[in-house]
Amino acid sequence: MDFDKSPNILLVGAGGIGCEIIKSLAIDGVYRITVVDFDTISLSNLSRQFFYSEDDIGKEKSIRLAENAMKRYPNLQITGISGNVLDSSFDPDFIDQFDFVFCGVDNIDARMRISQLCVITQTPFIDCASSGKHAQSVPTIPFKSACYVCSPVAAPSGPKVTCTIRSTPQTIEHCSAWSFHLFNAVFSGQGSNDVISVDNLEPQALYDNVFVKRIEELRSKTEIWKHRVPPDPYPAKVTPNHEPITRPCDKWTLEESCGVFADVVSRLSPPLVFDKDDDDHLAFATAATNLQSHCFHINKAVSMFENKGLVAVVVPALATTNSIISGIAVQQMKQMFTENKLNVKSVWMSNSLNGPKLTPVKLEPPSKTCSICGYEVWHVQCDYTKTMISEVAKSTGINSPSILLGNNIIYDCEDTDDKKISELEGIGNSVILVANDIDDPEVRKHILLRNRNVDFNAEKVHDQLYVKPESDNECDYSDIEIIG
């Protein structure tokens, strides 16, 4: 695809990076864009997500980003989709519509899913992320360079960015980050109104405000819960209990978390600055983390010791960092549409005494052990109503095949009950299957299966032996050339 023909772009994530990417694409003349995000707009977003205003609070990000961006840039053709890329509707056929994908979300599962879809469908993409004054923009050329899963970026360690944790937490890390903001709202007066409005520091009143009234208000915003389970309030009579704080390595029960919450609130008085080394501060954050996790059905708990490591890495997102790394990402995309695409570099942004430092790094080759690009890939097209699943299994050349869809085995060579593909549960018009050899655990192949009105056709598009990128070993341009 020639960049001059305005490629069709998919942008996953309508947050700080997403807004900046839309702006940069519009300036560069790219006008066909689809934005996917399942989150809603909160007050804290407005400082760095400039396409939104106070009138947009509580509304779906992707829809409002599309509408507001087209008002500012009339030539844009943006479609906003409110949805979670982990849903089955975002399948290979959906990705096939696009020439290029930007991933700008902070959810590891979503980033791994985008990586899988793009690699298997051979769609180039860039994973973009920021954390405070640090950021990276990492291109992936399918089967030529390391994908998100086999690159160091996928490691779930490091700072947690507090951008979508307040109203739709999905992990215990999100709950921990939220507890840090809750402490500031309660004890330092530095929290924003979308965390909690504090007007009564009596323990029972504050508890009811945070874990009953706030949750009920969130539940009432039905547009948020189209694609996920809404939270449930946790009403309780709280009695101060200091004893659990003496067990910092234990995971407290919900009753104990309620007691610790009440105990700390009854003893501390504002103004205070959060200190992770203060037992009372950390106890409050831990109790709030566990209660938030319960309300949002995450159903995980942390000890004070574990939570100390989580709250220590909470950092704010910065608009300037997002702007710089997003501009770089768009320039990388333009190079990936040229014959010189294998010379594109990953770019890492860090902070130094002299200001931001940009470090271009050559693309790494795919890893042999990567669960996505380290194995053979087959593209199979057939009519589901006429094709047996055993025919798909045997087409890949595996002697004793077993086929999985997600975590479910849908075919085993030892089964006598062979079925047409159309009779199998959970099979969409395009799905990614994993074929294993029962007799040889080293053999694993991916199958991109598509339902088409054609005769059965199977084509191997990628060997298990990877191809090393032809990019040079040393950086061949300066920081200024990256963004110039």
N, C-alpha and C positions, 0 to 999 in steps of 0.2 A: 504493500500500500504506500503510495506517495503522499508525503505530508502535505503537499500543495493541494491535494484533493479533499482536504479537511476530513481526517479520519473520524470514525464513529467511536466515541470515548465512553467508557463506563467508569464512574467514580464511586467507590464504596467508602462512605463516610462523609457526612455533611457538617463536620465540626470545624475547628480552627484551620486545619490543613486543607480540608475540603473547600472552604470558602476561598482560601488563597489560590488553590489550584484552579478553581472556576475563574477567578479574576485573571490569572496568568494565561489561561487558555483563551479567554475572550480577547485579551490584548494581542495574542498571537494569531487570531483569526480562526480559531477552532470553534465551531458553533454547534456541532451535533454531540450532545452530552446527555447521558442518563445518570442520575444520582440515586443511590440506594442508601437508606439509613432507617433504623427503627426507633431512633431516640426522639425526644421532644426538647423544645428550647426552654432553658432555665435562665434566670436572671444573671447568673455568673457567667453564662456564655457570651453576653453582650460585649464584654470588654475586648474580646479578640475575634469574635465571629461577626464581622461587620455587616453581613447581609441581613442580620436580624435586628429587630427593635423591640421595645417593651410590648408593643401590640402583638408580637409573635409568641410571647411566653406561653408555654403550655401546648403549643401547636407542633405539628410534625416537622422536623427539620428538613427532610428531603423535599417536601412539598413547598414549604416557604422559601427554601433556597432557590428552587427552580423559578418560582413566581417573582421573587425579589430580584434575582439576577437578570431575568429577562426585561424587567423594568429599567434596570440600569444599562443593560447592553441589549438593545432591541433586536440585533441580528442573531442572538443566540436562540437555539432550539433545544431547550432543556426539558427533560421529562423527570419528574420526581417520583420515586417509588418508596412508599413506606413499608419496609419489610426487613427481615433478618436474613442475611446471606447464608445462614446455616439451615434455612428452610429448604425443603425439597424442590420448591418452585424455582429456586435459583440453581438451575441444572446446566449441564454442558450446552444444551440448545440455547439457553439464555445467553451464556457467554459467547457463543458463536456469532451473535449479532454484532459484536464489537471488534474493532481493529486493535484496541489497546485498552488496558485496565490500569487505573490508579487505585491503590489500597491505602486509605488514610485513617484507619481505625486502630484503637489500642487494645482490641480484644484478640488474644492469641489464637483462640479457636477459629474466629472469623478469618484471620490472616492465613492460617494453615489451609482453610477451606478454599479461599481465593487462590492460593498457590496451587493446590491440587487441580482445581478447575482449569486454571490458565495453562498449566504445564500439559495436562492431558489433552486439552483442545488446541495446544500450540499457539496460544495467544500471549504476546509479550506483555509484561506488566512491570510496574514499579511499586515497591512497598516503601511507604513514606511514614516516618514517625518522628516525634519530638518529645523532649522531656527537659523542661527548664531551658537552659542555654545549650543543650546538646540535641542533636538530631541526626538522622541519616536518611538518605534516599538511595535505595538499592534496586537496580534494574534486574530483571530476570529475562533472559532469552531462552525459551524452553528447549531443553536438551543440550544447550550450549553453555549455560552458566548455572551456578547454584541457585536453587529456588529458596523461598523463605524457610522451608522445613529443613534443608540441609545446610543452611548458612548460620553463622553465629548469632544473627539477629533474632532467631527463634527462641533463644534461651530466655525463660520467663523470669529472669532476675533483673535487678536494677531498679531505678526510680519508677514509681507509679504516678502517672499523670492524672490529675483530678479533674477530668473534663465531663464524664458522663456517669459519675458515681452516685449522685445525690438522689435521683428519682428512680433510676433503673439499675441498681447494682446487680451484678451477675456472679461475682466471686467474693470470697472472703476478703481478698485484697481490697476490693472496692468498698466493702463494709468498713474495713480498717481505716482507709483513707477518709471515708465519710466521718468516722468517729473523731478524727483529728479536727475536722471543720466544726463538728458539733461542740467540741470542747471550746474552741475559739468563740463560737457564737454564744455559749453559755457564760464563760468565765472571762473573756477578754473583750467582748463587744466587737470583735473583728469579723465575725461570720456574716455572710450575706443572708438576706431574708429568705432565699430559697433553701437554706439549710433548716432553719427553724426561727420563728419569732418568739423571743424570750420575754415574757412579762411577769413571770412568777417563778421564783427559785425554790419554792417549797417542794420537797422531793416528790410527793405524790402528784402534785399539779404538773411539775415538769415532766415526770414520767408519762402521765396521761397525754400531755401535749405532744411528746415526741413519738411515742409508740402506739398511741390510739388515734388521737385527733389527726395527726399528720398523715398517718397511714390511710385513714378513712378518706381524707381529702385526695390523696394520690389515687385511691381506688375509684373515686368518682370521675377521674379524667379518663374516660373509657377509651379515648383514641390512643392512649399509650399502650393499652393492653390488648390490642388487636392480634399481636403476634407473640404474646407471652402470658404467663400466669400472673394475675394481679397479686399484690401483697395482701396479707391479712393482719389486722391489728392484734396486739397481744395485751389485752387488758389484765391487770394484776394489781393486787394490793401490796405495795412495796413497804418493807420494814428494813431499816438500816441493819446491815450485817457486815462487820469488818473482818470476820474470820477468814473468808476465802482469800483475802489479800495476802495472808500469811502463807499461802500455797501458790507461789507464782508460776510453778511448772505444771499445775493442774489445769485441766479444762473444766470450767465451772458449769453447773447445771443452769437452766434458765432461771430457776428460783434464786440461786446464788448470785447470778448476774444482776437480777432485780435488786437484791439486797445490797450488793456492792455499789450499784448505781445510786441508790438512796443514801447509803453511808457517805460516799464521797460528796454528794451534793449537800448533805446536811452539815458537813464540816468545812468545806472550802468556800471562800468568799472572793468575788471579783474585786479588782482586776488581776488576772493571772496570765502568764505566758506559758504555753504548753512546753513541758520539759519531759522528754521520754525517760529520763533518769529519776524522775520523781515518782515514787510508788503510787501515790494517790492519783496523779495525772494519768499514769499508765493504766491503773485499775479502772478509772472512769472510761477510758478509751476502749479497754478490753471488754468491759460489761456492755457498752453501747455497740461494739462490733458484733458480739454474739447475739444480742437482741435484734439488731438490724438483720443479721443473717437469717434468724428464725422467721421474722416477718416476711422476708422476701423468698422464703422456701429454698434458700441456699443450703441450709441445714448442716453447716459446719461451724465449729467453734475453735477458738484459739486460746491458749494460755497467755498470761501476761508476758512470759518469756518469749513466746512466738510473736506476739503482737508488737513487742518492742522492735523486732527486726522489720516489721511491716511499716509501722508509722515512721520509722527512721528514714524511709526512702520516698516519702510523699513530697512531690514538688509541683509547683504551679506551672501551667502551660503559658508560654510567652508568645504574644502576637508577632514580635520581630523574628523570633526563631522560626515560627510557622511560615512567615512570609519569605524568608531567605531559602529555606529548604524546599518549599513548594515551587518557587521560581526555578531553582536548580532542577527539580524533577521534570518540569515541562521542557527545559532545554535538553535534558537527557532523552526524553521521549522523541524530540525532533531528530536527534542523532540516530535513534534506533530505527527510524524510517529511512535511513540512508544505507548505501552499500558498506559504509564504514561502521556498521552497528556493533561489531564485535570489539571495537575499541572504546566503547562507552565505559565509563568508570562508575563505581559506587562512590558516593560522596558522604563523608562523615564530618559533622560540624561539632566543634568543641569550643570551650571557652579558655582563653589564655590571658595573660597580663595585658597584652596589647589589643584585646578584643576577640571577636569570633575568629576561629581558625577553621578553614576548609581543607580537608584532606581527601584528595581523590585516590581511589584504590582500584587496582585491576579486578575484573570479575574473576571469581573463583570457579573452577569447573564443578559440575555436579558430583555429588558424593555417591560412591558405589553402594553405600549403606543407606542412602536416603529412601524413605518409604514411598516416595513419589517418583523421582526421576532416576532412581537407581535400578529400575527393572524394565523389562520389555513392556511396550505399550501396543495394544492392538485396537484398531477401530473396526467395529463390526456393525453392519447395517443389515436389517432384515425385517420381515413382516412378523410382528409378535404373534399374530393369530395363526401363522403357518409354521413357525419355527419352534423346535423343541430346545429346551435349555441345554440338553446334552450335546446338541449340535454346536452350540456356542462354546461349550467347555472343550470339546475335542478339536475345535478349529485352531486353538492356540498351540497344539502339539504337545500338551502335557499328557503324560502316560496315565496317571491316576488323579484326575482333576477333582478339586473341591472348590466351589465358587461361593464367595461371600458378597452380600450387599450390606454395607456397613458392618455391623457385628453379627449379622444373621447369615447362616449357611442356607443357601437356596438350592444348592445342588451338591451331591456327593456321588462319586462314581460307583459306590457300593449300594446306592439306592436303587430299588426296582421301580419306584413310582416316578417315571419321567413325565414332565409336564410341558405344555406349551408355555412360552414366555408370558403370554397374555393371562395365564391362569395363576401366575405367581403374585403374591402380595407385595406391595411397595415398589413395584417396577414402574417407573415413569417413562415418558417418551425418550428420554436420554438419561442414562445412569452410568456411573463408574463402578465396575465390579472388580474384585480381586480374585484371581485364580491361583490356587496353590496346588502343589503336587503332594499327595498324601504320603508317597514313598520317598520324597526328597524335599526336606524342609528348606533347602537352599533355593528351590525353584519358586518364583513368584512372578506373576504377570498381571498387568492392569488391562482391563477391557473397557473401552468406551462403547457402550451398546446403545444404538439408536433405532427407534421404531420407524421404519420407512416402507413405503409400498414398492419394494424392489426385491429382486432375488437375493438370497443370502450372499453376503460379501464380507470377507475378513481380510484386513490388511495390517501388517506389522509396520508401525511408524517409528519405532524406537527400539534399538537393541539394548541388551543389558549392559554392554560395554559402552561407556559414555564417551563423548567427544570433548576433548579439551578445548576451551576457547582459544582463539588465535590472537587475543590481545597481547600487547607487549608486556614485558616484565616490570618496567619502570613507568612512573607517571610521565607523560609527555606534554603536559600543559600546566600552566600555573593556576592558582586560585582565581585570578581575575578572568582567565579564559573560560572557566567553568560557567560563569554567570554572564559572560559578555556576548 
